Amino acid sequence: MSDSRSGSGWYLWLIGIAILLFAAWFFTPLPMFVGISMSMSRIRGVEARMQQAEVYLPVATNLALYCQSCEDLHLTNRVGASRLPQPLPSLGSPWASFETNFAHVEYGGGFYHYGYRIQLNGDQSSSSTNVWELYLRREGQPEKLLHRFALASGDRVSLAQFTTSSIAEYDQRLAKSPRDIDLHKAKTSLLVQYKPEAVRAACIDAVKAMPDHWWPRLTLALVETGNGKYAEASRDLVKFTETKPSYSRYIYLAYFYQLTGKPRDAAQAIDKAIAFPIVDLGDDQNNTECRGYAAGVYAFRSGEFETVIKLCDALLAVKENGNYAKAALQDLKAAAESATRASRPDFAPSEAIIGFNPYERIDVQKLLSK
């Protein structure tokens, strides 16, 4: 009996410990602390690699070359990981900003930031030679000088080198994550800017990888329109829309007609859109009202007032986003109703509504040009 009771006691102790661990994991900040600890451990490992000569020496040279070439390469705004020189992408997913005399590379985010900074030392540079200094940057710590070196002021990264290495990095990442729409968008953006003849093939690859996603289909339709194949592009996008018809897909179809200057077709697509439940789908950009409001503004400017009124009525019934867009929709509806009475009012779109633009970093006119 004593052995039985002893075994039963250990069993109860184990259950009690398991319950305490369960409670600690799900009802205390313990998972957050564990996650932060694991993240910091990984970060310390990356920081250690960043301070190894075989890593920071090529980083220093390549960053300096990018700075000296930034005007030729049009490196403006934020530059993503796939467009950065090796070995930077191999360390994680950084972003960077470039000037002719400075570059900032950052890893991490949220609770901790770290990376590199490279700076031109103007006092020690000459007309023929630039002296650069590479620093390690870590949040809450002083910068650490890793390398000081000279580089001929005329040295550059060629556009062909930059484009080839960036495409190779995108392809490598897409091979690992073929359904990453952000990677497809970023690669398309690069190709539109530097290698437009390869955009169509990239769109086809994206369609194959993500056959149900609207963005690759819409982009391919715009490219085909630019190649003089509007009828085929429109037919294929309509076919895609009708295979799984929804409010969202018809709104994207309306956007295609907007970009290609077909306001009547856009209005008809909007009319079909509001025949379906107005709900957000998993691959949507912005919410239903943002996309709908943008479509309504275009329809208003195109004189499709009846469509605008019907669209606004449908969107005003949407409850999911509260009153977010209700005032703007009311104003748009009132303007359309006034316009139907031959009294076209002054109307300005609401700045409180986030604009719908799936091509913020892509020149749409280049997509539509041969």
Wavefront OBJ file of the C-alpha trace (Angstrom):
o trace
v 0.000 0.000 0.000
v 2.829 2.416 0.848
v 4.434 1.908 -2.587
v 1.064 2.555 -4.220
v 0.526 5.718 -2.226
v 4.063 6.864 -2.937
v 3.576 6.342 -6.679
v 0.232 8.123 -6.551
v 1.842 11.043 -4.720
v 4.547 11.455 -7.366
v 1.876 11.289 -10.055
v -0.093 14.075 -8.357
v 3.080 16.135 -8.004
v 3.785 15.761 -11.716
v 0.235 16.802 -12.591
v 0.538 19.807 -10.283
v 3.829 20.878 -11.852
v 2.350 20.448 -15.322
v -0.645 22.612 -14.387
v 1.649 25.305 -12.968
v 3.786 25.290 -16.111
v 0.672 25.466 -18.277
v -0.653 28.405 -16.275
v 2.715 30.160 -16.333
v 2.970 29.778 -20.106
v -0.543 30.874 -21.029
v -1.424 33.344 -18.264
v 1.849 35.148 -17.516
v 4.433 37.085 -19.584
v 6.706 34.014 -19.546
v 6.349 33.279 -23.309
v 7.279 36.875 -24.095
v 10.392 36.685 -21.910
v 11.386 33.355 -23.453
v 10.827 34.724 -26.957
v 12.873 37.846 -26.246
v 15.656 35.758 -24.760
v 15.767 33.491 -27.804
v 15.653 36.484 -30.172
v 18.472 38.225 -28.342
v 20.519 35.045 -28.461
v 20.123 34.925 -32.247
v 20.915 38.632 -32.523
v 24.109 38.237 -30.487
v 25.155 35.521 -32.900
v 24.558 37.828 -35.896
v 26.395 40.679 -34.175
v 29.368 38.397 -33.609
v 29.431 37.524 -37.328
v 29.141 41.197 -38.266
v 32.412 41.852 -36.435
v 34.347 39.147 -38.257
v 36.779 40.484 -40.849
v 35.584 38.089 -43.545
v 32.134 39.690 -43.198
v 32.752 43.370 -42.510
v 35.566 43.860 -45.048
v 33.380 43.082 -48.110
v 30.482 44.907 -46.446
v 32.637 48.014 -46.100
v 33.824 47.978 -49.717
v 30.418 47.190 -51.174
v 28.589 49.808 -49.127
v 31.139 52.440 -50.126
v 30.760 51.474 -53.778
v 26.969 51.739 -53.480
v 27.329 55.199 -51.931
v 29.607 56.296 -54.758
v 27.103 54.853 -57.248
v 23.835 55.820 -55.564
v 22.987 58.539 -58.086
v 23.640 56.218 -61.038
v 21.610 53.421 -59.410
v 18.810 55.764 -58.266
v 19.049 54.472 -54.704
v 16.420 56.669 -53.126
v 14.198 56.142 -50.113
v 14.362 52.814 -48.291
v 16.306 50.007 -49.984
v 15.243 46.448 -49.129
v 17.404 43.442 -48.370
v 17.388 41.932 -51.852
v 18.841 45.100 -53.381
v 21.705 45.320 -50.912
v 25.202 44.017 -51.665
v 26.455 40.780 -50.228
v 27.065 39.648 -47.597
v 24.380 41.887 -46.032
v 21.345 39.820 -47.170
v 22.965 36.634 -45.902
v 22.854 38.017 -42.351
v 19.079 38.495 -42.288
v 16.565 40.952 -43.711
v 18.013 44.441 -43.385
v 16.978 47.709 -44.978
v 19.225 50.632 -45.818
v 19.353 54.241 -46.904
v 22.100 55.718 -49.064
v 23.631 59.117 -49.714
v 26.788 59.896 -51.668
v 28.728 60.213 -48.396
v 26.789 58.016 -45.997
v 24.857 54.773 -45.652
v 22.807 53.329 -42.823
v 21.962 49.613 -42.634
v 19.565 48.332 -40.014
v 18.601 44.869 -38.817
v 16.136 43.964 -36.118
v 13.175 46.079 -35.190
v 10.687 46.518 -32.402
v 12.569 46.208 -29.147
v 16.145 46.227 -30.485
v 17.930 47.767 -33.480
v 21.418 47.104 -34.796
v 23.392 47.346 -38.016
v 26.166 49.166 -39.841
v 26.931 52.771 -40.626
v 29.466 53.837 -43.223
v 30.659 57.429 -43.428
v 32.902 59.322 -45.812
v 35.766 61.018 -43.971
v 35.885 64.256 -45.926
v 38.938 65.606 -44.102
v 41.114 62.683 -45.157
v 39.656 62.279 -48.663
v 41.022 63.878 -51.825
v 39.780 64.455 -55.340
v 41.047 61.035 -56.410
v 40.622 59.001 -53.212
v 37.743 58.637 -50.767
v 38.412 57.522 -47.193
v 35.545 55.590 -45.660
v 34.834 54.406 -42.103
v 32.587 51.476 -41.248
v 30.938 51.335 -37.820
v 28.927 48.705 -35.982
v 25.779 50.190 -34.463
v 23.933 48.594 -31.537
v 21.047 50.069 -29.627
v 22.108 51.456 -26.267
v 25.820 51.086 -27.016
v 28.440 53.413 -28.518
v 29.344 52.855 -32.157
v 32.354 50.648 -32.809
v 34.778 51.476 -35.602
v 35.391 48.290 -37.577
v 37.347 49.463 -40.599
v 38.895 52.577 -42.154
v 39.950 52.277 -45.796
v 40.551 54.181 -49.025
v 38.700 53.756 -52.303
v 39.297 55.419 -55.646
v 36.662 58.132 -56.005
v 35.883 57.004 -59.557
v 35.038 53.410 -58.613
v 31.401 52.484 -59.256
v 28.981 49.580 -59.245
v 27.599 49.226 -62.757
v 23.871 49.145 -63.324
v 24.240 45.666 -64.828
v 26.052 44.394 -61.731
v 23.464 45.886 -59.406
v 20.534 44.509 -61.384
v 22.023 41.038 -61.792
v 22.903 40.637 -58.120
v 19.517 41.987 -56.974
v 17.572 39.660 -59.269
v 19.671 36.720 -58.096
v 18.888 37.562 -54.465
v 15.160 37.908 -55.192
v 15.147 34.585 -57.020
v 16.947 32.879 -54.172
v 14.446 34.196 -51.644
v 11.476 33.374 -53.863
v 12.752 29.815 -54.270
v 12.415 29.483 -50.494
v 9.155 31.467 -50.221
v 7.384 31.290 -53.608
v 4.099 32.583 -52.166
v 5.561 35.693 -50.575
v 3.616 38.417 -52.389
v 5.824 41.170 -50.981
v 8.863 39.571 -52.605
v 7.044 39.333 -55.927
v 6.053 42.997 -55.665
v 9.577 44.066 -54.784
v 11.106 42.101 -57.641
v 8.559 43.547 -60.058
v 9.368 47.036 -58.816
v 13.071 46.448 -59.480
v 12.435 45.086 -62.968
v 10.113 47.926 -63.919
v 12.847 50.376 -63.003
v 15.924 48.597 -64.320
v 14.915 45.729 -66.626
v 11.399 46.291 -67.998
v 11.733 43.591 -70.653
v 11.719 40.976 -67.848
v 8.567 42.198 -66.085
v 6.125 40.023 -68.023
v 8.033 36.815 -67.231
v 8.170 37.777 -63.559
v 4.404 38.328 -63.538
v 3.817 34.937 -65.124
v 6.060 33.337 -62.480
v 4.049 35.080 -59.755
v 0.767 33.873 -61.254
v 2.065 30.308 -61.308
v 3.240 30.540 -57.707
v 0.045 32.242 -56.485
v -2.718 31.395 -58.966
v -5.532 32.667 -56.741
v -3.949 35.983 -55.758
v -5.341 39.073 -57.500
v -2.143 41.189 -57.588
v -0.097 39.077 -60.051
v -3.152 38.749 -62.322
v -3.870 42.485 -62.270
v -0.227 43.349 -62.880
v 0.063 40.894 -65.765
v -3.099 42.396 -67.295
v -1.552 45.874 -67.119
v 1.684 44.628 -68.702
v -0.214 42.899 -71.510
v -2.207 46.086 -72.064
v 1.074 47.947 -72.393
v 2.119 45.389 -74.995
v -0.932 46.259 -77.084
v -3.029 43.281 -75.984
v -5.792 45.027 -74.058
v -8.596 42.761 -75.309
v -6.769 39.605 -74.248
v -5.712 41.147 -70.928
v -9.248 42.251 -70.116
v -10.687 38.868 -71.103
v -8.220 36.956 -68.934
v -8.779 39.212 -65.911
v -12.560 38.911 -66.281
v -12.195 35.136 -66.482
v -10.069 35.140 -63.311
v -12.664 37.328 -61.551
v -15.550 35.106 -62.550
v -13.911 31.848 -61.435
v -14.385 32.963 -57.816
v -16.587 36.058 -58.032
v -16.582 38.350 -55.010
v -16.840 41.993 -54.019
v -13.056 42.192 -53.813
v -12.293 40.644 -57.178
v -14.751 42.880 -58.994
v -13.332 45.958 -57.262
v -9.857 44.962 -58.495
v -11.322 44.492 -61.971
v -12.818 47.984 -61.708
v -9.379 49.284 -60.775
v -7.931 47.699 -63.910
v -10.525 49.528 -65.989
v -9.747 52.728 -64.104
v -6.036 52.486 -64.929
v -6.760 51.659 -68.566
v -9.244 54.528 -68.974
v -12.494 52.560 -69.263
v -14.908 54.317 -66.843
v -18.082 52.626 -68.110
v -16.532 49.168 -67.702
v -15.308 50.193 -64.246
v -18.845 51.229 -63.262
v -20.243 47.917 -64.481
v -17.618 46.040 -62.441
v -18.589 48.063 -59.350
v -22.263 47.227 -59.926
v -21.354 43.546 -59.972
v -19.108 43.891 -56.910
v -21.883 45.123 -54.613
v -24.039 42.141 -55.557
v -21.719 40.039 -53.378
v -21.152 40.127 -49.607
v -18.876 43.056 -48.780
v -16.250 41.283 -46.706
v -12.479 41.313 -46.546
v -10.640 38.346 -48.025
v -7.291 37.011 -46.897
v -5.272 38.526 -49.736
v -6.966 41.936 -49.790
v -5.109 45.232 -49.587
v -6.816 47.831 -47.364
v -10.327 47.218 -46.103
v -13.552 46.961 -48.069
v -14.480 50.615 -47.553
v -11.059 51.977 -48.547
v -11.142 50.102 -51.819
v -14.781 50.872 -52.394
v -14.432 54.560 -51.621
v -11.513 54.887 -54.058
v -13.593 53.176 -56.748
v -16.516 55.468 -55.939
v -14.410 58.609 -56.240
v -13.221 57.515 -59.685
v -16.795 56.697 -60.740
v -17.952 60.117 -59.523
v -15.258 61.902 -61.497
v -16.246 59.831 -64.523
v -19.887 60.875 -64.247
v -21.176 57.445 -63.178
v -23.384 58.937 -60.472
v -26.002 56.173 -60.198
v -23.240 53.638 -59.616
v -21.746 55.897 -56.950
v -25.055 56.127 -55.089
v -25.579 52.356 -55.149
v -21.998 51.739 -54.033
v -22.256 54.177 -51.134
v -25.559 52.644 -49.986
v -23.933 49.219 -49.977
v -20.840 50.400 -48.086
v -22.812 52.432 -45.544
v -24.421 49.170 -44.425
v -21.022 47.612 -43.615
v -20.560 47.293 -39.845
v -17.065 45.756 -39.533
v -15.118 49.031 -39.568
v -17.476 51.070 -37.433
v -17.819 54.708 -38.479
v -14.373 54.854 -40.084
v -15.551 55.777 -43.591
v -19.193 56.624 -42.998
v -18.898 60.430 -43.124
v -16.822 60.286 -46.311
v -19.298 57.914 -47.929
v -22.218 60.129 -46.969
v -20.506 63.129 -48.532
v -19.714 61.176 -51.695
v -23.294 59.947 -51.959
v -24.684 63.453 -51.420
v -22.406 64.822 -54.138
v -23.544 62.123 -56.572
v -27.211 62.717 -55.759
v -26.740 66.435 -56.334
v -25.016 65.727 -59.632
v -27.987 63.643 -60.830
v -30.112 66.768 -60.415
v -27.852 68.674 -62.821
v -26.288 70.545 -59.929
v -22.748 69.295 -59.865
v -21.251 70.241 -56.492
v -17.698 70.946 -55.500
v -16.332 67.676 -54.211
v -12.962 66.799 -52.720
v -12.154 63.244 -51.568
v -11.780 62.763 -47.852
v -8.178 62.791 -46.641
v -9.242 60.689 -43.644
v -9.642 57.604 -45.830
v -6.496 55.664 -46.682
v -6.014 55.721 -50.416
v -6.030 52.472 -52.344
v -2.899 52.097 -54.452
v -1.418 48.620 -54.961
v 1.458 50.160 -56.952
v 2.929 52.647 -54.505
v 6.520 51.716 -55.427
v 5.895 50.910 -59.065
v 5.462 53.343 -61.930
v 2.144 52.194 -63.392
v 2.743 54.192 -66.544
v 5.798 52.054 -67.188
v 3.660 48.944 -66.796
v 1.282 50.364 -69.374
v 3.946 51.424 -71.843
v 5.621 49.235 -74.420
l 1 2 3 4 5 6 7 8 9 10 11 12 13 14 15 16 17 18 19 20 21 22 23 24 25 26 27 28 29 30 31 32 33 34 35 36 37 38 39 40 41 42 43 44 45 46 47 48 49 50 51 52 53 54 55 56 57 58 59 60 61 62 63 64 65 66 67 68 69 70 71 72 73 74 75 76 77 78 79 80 81 82 83 84 85 86 87 88 89 90 91 92 93 94 95 96 97 98 99 100 101 102 103 104 105 106 107 108 109 110 111 112 113 114 115 116 117 118 119 120 121 122 123 124 125 126 127 128 129 130 131 132 133 134 135 136 137 138 139 140 141 142 143 144 145 146 147 148 149 150 151 152 153 154 155 156 157 158 159 160 161 162 163 164 165 166 167 168 169 170 171 172 173 174 175 176 177 178 179 180 181 182 183 184 185 186 187 188 189 190 191 192 193 194 195 196 197 198 199 200 201 202 203 204 205 206 207 208 209 210 211 212 213 214 215 216 217 218 219 220 221 222 223 224 225 226 227 228 229 230 231 232 233 234 235 236 237 238 239 240 241 242 243 244 245 246 247 248 249 250 251 252 253 254 255 256 257 258 259 260 261 262 263 264 265 266 267 268 269 270 271 272 273 274 275 276 277 278 279 280 281 282 283 284 285 286 287 288 289 290 291 292 293 294 295 296 297 298 299 300 301 302 303 304 305 306 307 308 309 310 311 312 313 314 315 316 317 318 319 320 321 322 323 324 325 326 327 328 329 330 331 332 333 334 335 336 337 338 339 340 341 342 343 344 345 346 347 348 349 350 351 352 353 354 355 356 357 358 359 360 361 362 363 364 365 366 367 368 369 370
